[in-house]
Amino acid sequence: MENYAKIANTGKYRVVIVGGGFAGIELAKSLRDADVQVVLIDKQNYHTFQPLLYQVATAGVEADSIVHPFRKIFAGQKNFYFRLAEVAHVDTEEQVVETSIGLIKYDYLVIATGATANFFGNEQMEQNAISMKSLNDATELRNTILYNFEQALQTDEVEQHNSLLDYVIVGGGPTGVELAGALSELRKHVLPKDYKELNFKEMDIYLIQSGPQLLKGMSEEASQKALEYLEDFGVKVWLNRRVQSYDGYTATLDTGETLITRTLIWAAGVTGNPIPGIRKESLLRGNQLKVDVYNRVDGYDNVFAIGDIAAMLTEEHPRGYPMLAQPALQQGRLLGKNLKSLIVGKPLEPFEYDDKGSMATVGRNHAVADLKLLNKEYKTQGFFAWLIWMFIHLISVVGFRNRLVVLMNWMWSYFTYDTGNRLIVGRKHVNIPMEETVSHKTME
Amino acid sequence: MENYAKIANTGKYRVVIVGGGFAGIELAKSLRDADVQVVLIDKQNYHTFQPLLYQVATAGVEADSIVHPFRKIFAGQKNFYFRLAEVAHVDTEEQVVETSIGLIKYDYLVIATGATANFFGNEQMEQNAISMKSLNDATELRNTILYNFEQALQTDEVEQHNSLLDYVIVGGGPTGVELAGALSELRKHVLPKDYKELNFKEMDIYLIQSGPQLLKGMSEEASQKALEYLEDFGVKVWLNRRVQSYDGYTATLDTGETLITRTLIWAAGVTGNPIPGIRKESLLRGNQLKVDVYNRVDGYDNVFAIGDIAAMLTEEHPRGYPMLAQPALQQGRLLGKNLKSLIVGKPLEPFEYDDKGSMATVGRNHAVADLKLLNKEYKTQGFFAWLIWMFIHLISVVGFRNRLVVLMNWMWSYFTYDTGNRLIVGRKHVNIPMEETVSHKTME
């Protein structure tokens, strides 16, 4: 028994939740009053509010203000136990999870590990692109952007100069669109004040989308307006193109076109983050776990999956629900209720997705929103949508203190056209040294 | 000329300032209206408000809120140029600084590189202790503290457990005293809520001071009260002792006493941070540069030093002014004035230190202050001193936005007995693995 992690045995059953994203913390909360021990395992000690990662990356809000320590979120919940650990494997026969701090037994296992950037096996891309899934990714991008401009001051050579000033964002979903909008705000209002020696007319922002429209899954109006707004802001939106390779300097598209940039942001697709040990038969394409209407993983009695990692295939959603906060929160909440029913032998309630719509912000004063309220659809774009977007995101940020800091930042930057966090603190993306890229010119 | 850094030639003379601490930015500001080009070189892109580093380390304020980007501070100053670079060497004959981005010529060179932790050649100590001079140090300490508690949950073995729960702070100056006070606040109000499984009666905080009193340089009353407050808060203050060695687990004192801890914080002494290439004869003990009353480095016409790196030996201060913010700010301001005089051939004004006193805070509601106003001395300790300390530090934080965030944090933690930033983000101190320290027990 030596290699068991130390956790007191309390409660009748132990529910082990792997991953503290939206789904995981919502489940833990809804088990507040259950006669179970809730053990949350995460490799970070904080929950990340992912929808605002792009604002950290563009120096809009403090990194610390969009994350919240698990121990603080659950300070008042007696049956809650947090363990900072990485999960290596699960043995569903023995009902035990193998982690970096030892083995952890479970009665019910809930996999809420979310999704990670999908590079479709392109290792060169994975190595050279920056993704936007974690706080580390976001601060790395922020540091890289600022460092690029510092470096750009030191070269006159046109191509090198452009490679530092130009940005390529791959993927026209909410992350790509919001990031492109925020970058164009920086270019217009903030950076020229900081870098008077640079000419920001030379800074190009490309948004590459594989399909014919942005914000796939939203309404035609929303897609169209998002495109309009971005083009108004001077973003070069390239539709119907894929980036096929990127060596850290030259991005090559399926059309044969090339773009020179030292910073390619990959927001093009995600893949599930399954735990080794779960049977292969339950894994779908995209590494998601196939679950039934109770979020039970196919082939198991006491193993569940919720949020982005779970694929609940229904007639209306034959490829599963969209990987958004709402399905994750709702699945977490319902599973809590169902686990309580399961324990006392009551019947379970099947999941039904209450789609409240979706939205994306596109720079200052502009957003697009497809809302669903009381079974009615409301589509709105522009300033009003932007106000709604801000309100909903502000109240959704976890932690009252965080909400205050985010609000203060937003008000500050709205009235001053300034952002407060243009800091190079911590890791930056490792660029190919300038010397090594000069040869590219002759290769083309 | 290939290897010169790219900086346009503007202004009649170029003043190169190395280091953007209090002294460096104050000098750059006071050259606002001079017909010179001001080039500030720093290896970070931000100014750090060092007096609040200990609050970052103890999760009291956001890391981002006590630093401020240079480019933002000087956004309105036309003759100001910032370069993110490390200085390797100076050639005072050729008047050129060798940096990581190339050579930079100067007409006047100002060394404002500050001081760094002095381990007095003890390499083992340097490797195992955490110092408190930079934002990276402070976040590293924060991450380490939080990680220690996570680890402590996983061991029952008494000595190992204590090694994770106990803290040794070396040095009873303001940093040591403030850190000890803040840690005892965490122990009392914050950590027990986060780590209900741990017994915080087992957490010991040691403050080791080589001399017979804390806060050397302040009044007898201040020293005495600081000691009283700390002992009331349960800090174990050990006077007249030195830590002689620390292997990352066992700290051995000159009295032969030993303390077991995985976290030893070194706040015991600093040493100047000189630039290679400055003649040895100008270097004093403690690696400071000997300067005249105009802050001119001994032996040079156009090389100056200000702030912690400068030693201006006077009758009243035979070992130079204390390494505090006030002398640095005042020297920076006067040197700006003097450089302007020098250029037009006017006589220079000798430096006179306007000592406004000093203060230190000791946990919630308590501080000690020796103030000097209009040549009168005021000594105060307790709640009123604490209010003064807060007011002065708040208005001194650089940047209005930062002031708001810090104020909000302070009000928040004052009323909720909570702090907001208990995040393990980024690097932590590399501890010796538990397995490797078990043997220590048998060695003693």
Interface residues (C-beta under 8 A of the other chain):
Chain A: A5 K6 A8 Q44 N45 Y46 E62 A63 D64 S65 V67 P69 R71 K72 A75 Y81 R83 L84 I101 G102 L135 N136 L146 Y147 E150 L153 Q154 T155 D156 K193 D194 Y195 E197 G399 R401 N402 L404 V405 M408 N409 W412 D418 G420 N421 R422 L423 I424 V425 G426 R427
Chain B: A5 K6 A8 Q44 N45 Y46 E62 A63 D64 S65 V67 P69 R71 K72 A75 Y81 R83 L84 I101 G102 L135 N136 L146 Y147 E150 L153 Q154 T155 D156 K193 D194 Y195 E197 G399 R401 N402 L404 V405 M408 N409 W412 D418 G420 N421 R422 L423 I424 V425 G426 R427
